[in-house]
Amino acid sequence: MPVPVFRRLFRVLLRLLLGLGAAVLVLVGWRIVVLATASTPRHAEVVQQVFRADPLPVFTSQHLQLVRALRVWWLPVESGAPGVDPGQPLRGETPTVQRAQQLLATDDATLATQRLAEVARWVRPFVTQAHLAPGRYAVPAEMAAWLPGVQHGQFQLRAEHLTLLRAAMWREVEGEALQEWLAESTEAAPLWPMPTIDGKRPYGDRSYYTIDMAEILGRPFAVDGQGRPILDPVRVAALTALHEETLTALQVLLLYGEMGG
């Protein structure tokens, strides 16, 4: 076969092979996308499935691993109150689902999403049921600078802190509120329906939350002739500081509290 003809045939075959290779790559890429979207439910779908489930799932060691890594935040509403950070509920800079996968030692992103959504439902029961003795506890170094009441990396947990956390008006994201919450969420930056204490009425319906605190702690304010509490400024300041320290107390309880027993 003459050389020019051979060269033309070679170029034709090369173009055919390149075209076939490109088609295969496109097909494989399309197949990967299909499999990924088919096998990995969206964040909102997994969260909705978890919140529709009844009863509350059994608390396991996997849930505890995630509870230990939760990050608290201060709800900036009215008087303010502690809760779990809904935008970045797990400590660390890694994206939340990936961080959950690391903690659970799994490659299954759906499982990690499910477990963290279950933890969102377990936060309030954990706070009310977990056992932790008053005492001094270490707090994460990266949080020590902004958590109230921390001295030299440690926090003095008092029985009053635990009493207030357990008696507080916790607000959980349910029903229509959950749908609105998820509507604001995106796959790139998901929101997690983590509960918080009510920032407007953290401990009851009184106009001043310190009055509710005093009653919960068993030391109500004295009242005047009309039955109105006499708000001693020194004691109000002490109760206000105690309320602010519930943020740190919540973090410590999540870090060290134990279920069962």
C-alpha positions as CSV (number, residue, x, y, z in Angstrom):
1,M,0.0,0.0,0.0
2,P,1.5,3.4,-0.9
3,V,2.7,5.5,2.0
4,P,0.3,8.5,1.4
5,V,-2.7,6.1,1.4
6,F,-1.5,4.4,4.6
7,R,-1.1,7.8,6.3
8,R,-4.6,8.8,5.4
9,L,-6.0,5.5,6.7
10,F,-4.1,5.9,9.9
11,R,-5.4,9.4,10.5
12,V,-9.0,8.2,9.9
13,L,-8.6,5.3,12.3
14,L,-7.0,7.6,14.9
15,R,-10.0,10.0,14.7
16,L,-12.4,7.1,15.0
17,L,-10.6,5.8,18.1
18,L,-10.5,9.3,19.7
19,G,-14.2,9.8,19.0
20,L,-15.0,6.4,20.4
21,G,-12.9,7.1,23.5
22,A,-14.7,10.5,24.1
23,A,-18.1,8.8,23.7
24,V,-17.1,6.2,26.3
25,L,-15.9,8.8,28.7
26,V,-19.2,10.7,28.4
27,L,-21.2,7.5,28.9
28,V,-19.1,6.6,32.0
29,G,-19.4,10.1,33.4
30,W,-23.2,10.1,32.8
31,R,-23.5,6.7,34.5
32,I,-21.5,7.9,37.5
33,V,-23.8,10.9,37.9
34,V,-26.9,8.7,37.6
35,L,-25.6,6.2,40.2
36,A,-24.5,9.0,42.6
37,T,-27.8,10.8,42.5
38,A,-29.8,7.6,42.7
39,S,-27.9,6.1,45.6
40,T,-27.4,9.3,47.7
41,P,-30.6,10.9,48.9
42,R,-30.6,14.6,49.3
43,H,-29.9,16.2,52.8
44,A,-33.5,17.4,53.1
45,E,-34.9,14.0,52.3
46,V,-32.8,12.2,54.9
47,V,-33.6,14.7,57.6
48,Q,-37.4,14.5,56.8
49,Q,-37.3,10.7,57.0
50,V,-35.5,10.9,60.4
51,F,-38.0,13.5,61.8
52,R,-41.0,11.5,60.6
53,A,-39.8,8.3,62.3
54,D,-41.5,7.4,65.5
55,P,-40.5,6.7,68.2
56,L,-37.1,8.3,68.8
57,P,-34.3,5.9,67.6
58,V,-32.4,4.0,70.2
59,F,-29.4,6.0,71.5
60,T,-26.2,4.2,70.4
61,S,-22.4,4.6,70.6
62,Q,-22.5,6.2,67.2
63,H,-24.9,8.9,68.5
64,L,-22.6,9.5,71.5
65,Q,-19.6,9.9,69.2
66,L,-21.4,12.7,67.4
67,V,-22.8,14.3,70.6
68,R,-19.2,14.6,71.9
69,A,-18.3,16.6,68.9
70,L,-21.3,19.0,68.9
71,R,-20.6,22.7,68.9
72,V,-22.7,25.1,71.0
73,W,-23.8,28.6,70.0
74,W,-25.6,31.5,71.5
75,L,-29.0,32.2,69.9
76,P,-29.1,36.0,69.2
77,V,-32.7,36.5,70.1
78,E,-34.0,38.8,72.9
79,S,-32.1,37.8,76.0
80,G,-30.3,35.0,74.1
81,A,-29.9,31.4,75.0
82,P,-27.7,28.4,74.3
83,G,-28.2,25.7,71.7
84,V,-26.4,23.7,69.1
85,D,-25.0,25.5,66.0
86,P,-27.4,24.7,63.1
87,G,-24.9,25.8,60.4
88,Q,-21.9,23.9,61.7
89,P,-23.0,21.5,64.4
90,L,-19.8,19.6,64.7
91,R,-16.5,21.1,65.9
92,G,-13.7,21.4,63.3
93,E,-13.3,23.0,59.9
94,T,-14.2,20.0,57.8
95,P,-17.7,20.1,56.2
96,T,-20.3,18.7,58.5
97,V,-21.2,15.4,56.7
98,Q,-17.5,14.7,56.1
99,R,-16.7,15.3,59.7
100,A,-19.5,13.0,60.7
101,Q,-18.1,10.3,58.4
102,Q,-14.7,10.7,60.0
103,L,-16.1,10.3,63.5
104,L,-18.2,7.3,62.5
105,A,-15.4,5.8,60.4
106,T,-17.7,5.3,57.4
107,D,-17.7,6.2,53.7
108,D,-21.5,6.2,53.7
109,A,-22.5,9.9,53.6
110,T,-26.2,9.0,53.8
111,L,-25.6,7.1,57.1
112,A,-23.6,10.0,58.5
113,T,-26.4,12.4,57.6
114,Q,-29.0,10.1,59.2
115,R,-27.1,9.7,62.4
116,L,-26.5,13.4,62.8
117,A,-30.2,14.2,62.1
118,E,-31.0,11.6,64.8
119,V,-28.7,13.4,67.2
120,A,-30.6,16.6,66.5
121,R,-33.7,14.8,67.9
122,W,-31.6,13.4,70.8
123,V,-30.1,16.7,72.1
124,R,-32.9,17.6,74.4
125,P,-33.4,14.1,75.8
126,F,-29.6,13.9,76.3
127,V,-29.6,17.1,78.3
128,T,-32.4,16.0,80.5
129,Q,-31.2,12.5,81.0
130,A,-27.4,12.4,80.9
131,H,-25.6,12.1,84.2
132,L,-22.7,14.5,85.1
133,A,-21.4,15.5,88.5
134,P,-20.7,19.1,89.3
135,G,-16.9,19.8,89.1
136,R,-14.2,21.3,87.0
137,Y,-14.0,20.2,83.4
138,A,-11.7,21.0,80.5
139,V,-13.2,22.7,77.5
140,P,-11.9,22.5,73.9
141,A,-8.9,24.9,73.5
142,E,-10.4,26.5,70.4
143,M,-13.5,27.5,72.3
144,A,-12.0,28.6,75.6
145,A,-11.6,32.2,74.5
146,W,-15.3,32.8,74.0
147,L,-17.1,30.4,76.3
148,P,-18.2,32.3,79.5
149,G,-16.8,31.3,82.8
150,V,-13.7,29.4,81.4
151,Q,-10.5,30.0,83.4
152,H,-7.2,28.4,82.4
153,G,-9.0,26.1,80.0
154,Q,-11.4,24.8,82.6
155,F,-15.0,25.4,83.7
156,Q,-16.6,25.0,87.1
157,L,-19.8,23.2,86.4
158,R,-22.3,23.8,89.2
159,A,-25.5,22.0,90.0
160,E,-27.4,25.2,89.2
161,H,-26.2,25.1,85.6
162,L,-27.5,21.6,85.2
163,T,-30.8,22.4,86.9
164,L,-31.4,25.4,84.5
165,L,-30.5,23.4,81.4
166,R,-32.9,20.7,82.3
167,A,-35.8,23.0,83.2
168,A,-35.3,25.4,80.3
169,M,-37.8,26.0,77.5
170,W,-36.2,24.0,74.7
171,R,-37.4,24.7,71.2
172,E,-37.2,21.9,68.7
173,V,-37.6,22.2,64.9
174,E,-40.7,20.2,64.0
175,G,-43.7,20.2,61.6
176,E,-44.0,23.3,59.4
177,A,-41.0,24.9,61.1
178,L,-38.9,21.9,59.8
179,Q,-40.1,22.5,56.3
180,E,-39.3,26.2,56.5
181,W,-35.9,25.3,57.9
182,L,-35.1,22.9,55.1
183,A,-36.3,25.4,52.5
184,E,-33.5,27.7,53.7
185,S,-31.0,24.9,53.5
186,T,-28.9,24.0,50.5
187,E,-26.9,20.9,49.6
188,A,-23.7,23.0,49.5
189,A,-24.5,24.6,52.9
190,P,-27.0,22.5,54.7
191,L,-28.8,23.6,57.8
192,W,-29.4,21.1,60.6
193,P,-32.5,21.3,62.8
194,M,-30.7,21.5,66.1
195,P,-32.7,22.6,69.1
196,T,-32.0,25.7,71.2
197,I,-33.4,27.2,74.4
198,D,-36.0,29.9,73.8
199,G,-34.1,33.2,73.6
200,K,-37.2,35.2,74.5
201,R,-38.5,33.1,77.3
202,P,-35.6,30.8,78.3
203,Y,-37.1,29.5,81.6
204,G,-40.8,30.5,81.7
205,D,-43.3,33.2,80.9
206,R,-42.2,36.0,83.2
207,S,-41.2,39.3,81.7
208,Y,-37.8,39.0,83.4
209,Y,-36.2,35.6,83.0
210,T,-34.2,36.0,86.2
211,I,-37.5,35.7,88.1
212,D,-38.1,32.3,86.5
213,M,-34.5,31.3,87.2
214,A,-34.8,32.2,90.9
215,E,-38.0,30.1,91.2
216,I,-36.5,27.1,89.4
217,L,-33.4,27.2,91.7
218,G,-35.7,27.3,94.8
219,R,-34.7,30.8,95.9
220,P,-37.5,33.1,94.6
221,F,-37.2,36.8,95.0
222,A,-39.0,38.5,97.9
223,V,-42.2,40.2,96.9
224,D,-43.7,43.6,97.8
225,G,-47.2,44.4,99.1
226,Q,-48.7,43.9,95.7
227,G,-47.0,40.5,95.2
228,R,-44.5,41.8,92.7
229,P,-40.9,40.4,92.9
230,I,-38.3,42.8,94.4
231,L,-35.5,42.6,91.9
232,D,-32.3,43.0,93.9
233,P,-29.7,44.4,91.3
234,V,-26.8,42.4,92.7
235,R,-28.7,39.1,92.6
236,V,-30.1,39.9,89.1
237,A,-26.5,40.4,87.9
238,A,-25.5,37.1,89.4
239,L,-28.4,35.3,87.8
240,T,-27.7,36.9,84.4
241,A,-24.1,35.7,84.6
242,L,-25.3,32.2,85.5
243,H,-27.7,32.3,82.5
244,E,-24.8,33.2,80.2
245,E,-22.7,30.4,81.6
246,T,-25.3,27.9,80.6
247,L,-23.7,28.1,77.1
248,T,-20.4,26.6,78.6
249,A,-22.4,24.2,80.8
250,L,-24.2,22.8,77.8
251,Q,-20.9,22.3,75.9
252,V,-19.4,20.5,79.0
253,L,-22.5,18.3,79.4
254,L,-22.3,17.3,75.7
255,L,-18.6,16.5,76.1
256,Y,-18.8,14.5,79.3
257,G,-22.3,13.5,80.1
258,E,-23.1,9.8,80.2
259,M,-26.4,8.1,79.4
260,G,-27.8,5.1,81.2
261,G,-27.0,3.7,84.6
